[in-house]
Amino acid sequence: MEAVFFDMDGLLVDTERVWLEIETEVMARLGAEWAPEHQAHLLGGSMERTVDYMLAVSGSSTAPETVWEWMAGGMVARLAGGVRVMPGAAELLDALRAEGVPVALVTSSLKEIADAVLAHVGHHRFDTVVTADDVERTKPDPEPYLTAADLLGVQPVRCVVLEDSPNGVAAAAAAGCAVVAVPGVLPVEPAPGRLVVPSLATVTVGHLRDLVRA
């Protein structure tokens, strides 16, 4: 195993709930309602896709740039108050660091949102960070994970990705990585090269190494 890649929203930190709150507030400003099933439709996707979808659902003529600013600004402001790290995530990170395994954070969120999260989780815990600002195509395209592998100088087939969404799992699989899925809002089915678990609290570095060996 040459490296491990962590997704952020819903996997590393409990931010899907925060996203739902911000999306609901922004949709109210657009004169429409927002429901959990709307959020599920966008899980693991980009801000651009989210904004386009919100404008389509609301029928609002508001400029996409304005909605983008409302979303990003709302998230950064809300995250300034702190974030909840998902069960087992910090412990697994620390175990990987102790064994000298390179670790990357790979997220479809914007850099400013990732920075707001890392201000609490710790930039020092990651060897590199890949955000939506660093790629042309976000998940489910493999580009984010291929970019992380390139930055670390590792082979994707010797890496393990930790994800919570079907979009993220698809991106990791397309990049050739092994996957540990911790389903959140949407289910993820088991598959070859993929371990599906209820929580990272049940996952050890040994489990990750076994996935690569398989």
C-alpha positions in Angstrom: 0.0 0.0 0.0 1.6 3.2 -1.2 -1.0 5.8 0.0 -4.4 6.3 1.4 -6.9 8.9 0.2 -9.6 10.4 2.4 -12.8 11.9 1.1 -14.0 14.9 3.2 -17.7 15.5 3.5 -19.5 12.7 5.2 -16.4 10.5 5.5 -13.8 12.6 7.4 -16.2 15.1 8.9 -19.9 15.2 9.5 -20.6 18.1 7.1 -23.5 16.6 5.1 -25.8 17.9 7.8 -24.3 21.3 7.5 -24.6 21.2 3.7 -28.3 20.4 4.0 -28.8 23.4 6.3 -27.0 25.8 4.0 -28.8 24.4 0.9 -32.1 24.8 2.6 -31.3 28.4 3.5 -30.1 29.3 0.0 -33.2 27.7 -1.6 -35.4 29.8 0.7 -33.7 32.8 -0.7 -34.5 31.5 -4.1 -38.1 31.2 -3.1 -38.3 27.4 -3.1 -38.1 24.5 -0.7 -35.3 21.9 -0.3 -35.6 18.4 0.9 -33.2 15.6 1.9 -34.0 13.8 -1.4 -32.6 16.8 -3.3 -29.4 16.6 -1.3 -29.2 12.9 -2.0 -29.3 13.6 -5.7 -26.2 15.8 -5.4 -24.2 13.8 -2.9 -20.4 13.8 -3.7 -20.9 16.2 -6.6 -19.4 19.6 -7.4 -20.6 23.1 -6.4 -21.2 23.9 -10.1 -23.6 20.9 -10.4 -25.3 21.9 -7.1 -25.9 25.5 -8.1 -27.2 24.5 -11.6 -29.6 22.0 -9.9 -30.8 24.5 -7.3 -31.6 27.1 -10.0 -33.4 24.4 -12.1 -35.5 23.2 -9.2 -36.3 26.8 -8.0 -36.9 28.3 -11.4 -35.1 31.4 -10.1 -33.4 33.9 -12.4 -30.7 34.6 -9.8 -27.2 34.6 -11.3 -25.3 31.4 -10.7 -22.3 33.3 -9.3 -24.6 34.8 -6.6 -25.9 31.4 -5.6 -22.3 30.1 -5.5 -21.3 32.9 -3.2 -24.2 32.3 -0.9 -23.4 28.6 -0.7 -19.6 28.9 -0.2 -19.9 31.8 2.2 -22.5 30.1 4.2 -20.5 26.9 4.6 -17.3 28.7 5.5 -19.1 30.8 8.1 -20.9 27.8 9.6 -17.7 25.7 9.7 -15.8 28.4 11.5 -17.7 27.2 14.6 -16.1 23.8 14.4 -16.7 20.4 12.8 -17.4 16.9 14.1 -14.8 14.3 12.9 -16.5 11.1 11.9 -16.0 8.1 14.3 -12.7 6.4 13.8 -11.4 8.9 11.2 -8.9 10.7 13.4 -7.6 7.4 14.9 -7.1 5.8 11.4 -5.3 9.0 10.2 -3.0 8.9 13.2 -2.3 5.2 12.7 -1.4 5.8 9.1 0.9 8.7 10.0 2.6 6.5 12.6 3.4 3.9 10.0 4.6 6.5 7.5 1.9 5.9 5.0 1.3 9.0 2.8 -2.2 10.4 3.2 -4.2 12.8 0.9 -7.5 14.6 1.3 -9.5 14.4 -1.9 -12.7 16.4 -2.0 -15.2 17.8 -4.5 -15.6 20.8 -2.2 -14.0 24.2 -3.0 -10.6 25.0 -1.5 -12.0 27.6 0.9 -14.4 25.0 2.3 -11.6 22.4 2.7 -9.4 25.0 4.4 -12.3 25.8 6.8 -12.5 22.1 7.7 -8.7 21.6 7.9 -8.4 24.6 10.3 -10.0 22.2 12.8 -8.9 18.8 11.7 -5.3 19.9 11.0 -3.5 20.5 7.6 -0.5 18.7 9.0 -2.3 15.4 9.0 -2.3 15.3 5.1 0.6 15.2 2.7 -1.4 16.8 0.0 -4.9 18.1 -0.6 -6.9 18.0 -3.8 -10.1 20.1 -4.1 -12.5 21.1 -6.8 -10.2 24.0 -7.6 -7.4 21.7 -8.5 -9.1 19.7 -11.2 -11.2 20.2 -14.4 -13.6 17.3 -13.6 -14.8 16.4 -10.1 -16.1 13.0 -8.9 -17.4 10.7 -10.2 -14.6 11.4 -12.7 -11.4 9.7 -11.6 -9.3 12.9 -12.1 -9.3 13.9 -8.4 -7.8 10.6 -7.3 -5.4 10.4 -10.3 -4.2 13.9 -9.4 -3.6 12.9 -5.8 -1.7 9.8 -6.9 0.4 11.9 -9.2 1.2 14.5 -6.6 2.4 11.8 -4.2 4.2 9.9 -6.8 2.3 6.7 -6.2 0.5 4.1 -8.3 -3.3 4.3 -8.0 -3.6 0.5 -8.0 -1.4 0.5 -4.8 -3.7 3.0 -3.0 -6.8 2.8 -0.9 -9.6 5.4 -1.1 -12.0 6.0 1.8 -15.4 7.2 0.6 -19.1 7.6 1.7 -20.9 8.3 -1.6 -21.6 6.4 -4.8 -20.1 9.3 -6.8 -16.9 9.1 -4.8 -16.7 5.3 -5.0 -17.2 5.4 -8.7 -14.3 8.0 -9.0 -12.0 5.8 -6.9 -12.8 2.6 -8.8 -12.3 4.3 -12.2 -8.9 5.5 -11.0 -8.0 1.9 -10.2 -7.9 2.2 -6.4 -9.2 -0.2 -3.8 -12.1 1.3 -1.8 -13.4 1.3 1.7 -17.0 2.7 1.7 -18.8 4.0 4.7 -22.2 4.7 3.3 -24.0 7.7 4.6 -27.0 9.2 2.9 -27.0 6.7 0.0 -26.2 3.0 0.0 -23.0 1.5 -1.5 -23.0 -2.1 -2.5 -20.0 -4.5 -1.9 -17.8 -5.3 -4.9 -14.4 -6.8 -5.7 -11.7 -4.6 -4.3 -14.3 -2.8 -2.1 -14.9 -3.1 1.6 -18.2 -1.7 2.9 -18.3 -0.9 6.6 -20.7 1.0 9.0 -17.9 3.1 10.4 -14.2 3.8 10.1 -14.0 2.8 13.8 -14.0 -0.8 12.6 -11.1 -0.3 10.1 -7.4 -0.8 10.8 -4.3 -0.1 8.7 -4.1 -3.9 8.3 -7.5 -4.0 6.7 -6.4 -1.4 4.2 -3.2 -3.3 3.4 -5.2 -6.5 2.9 -7.4 -4.7 0.3 -4.3 -3.8 -1.8 -2.9 -7.3 -1.5 -6.1 -8.8 -2.8 
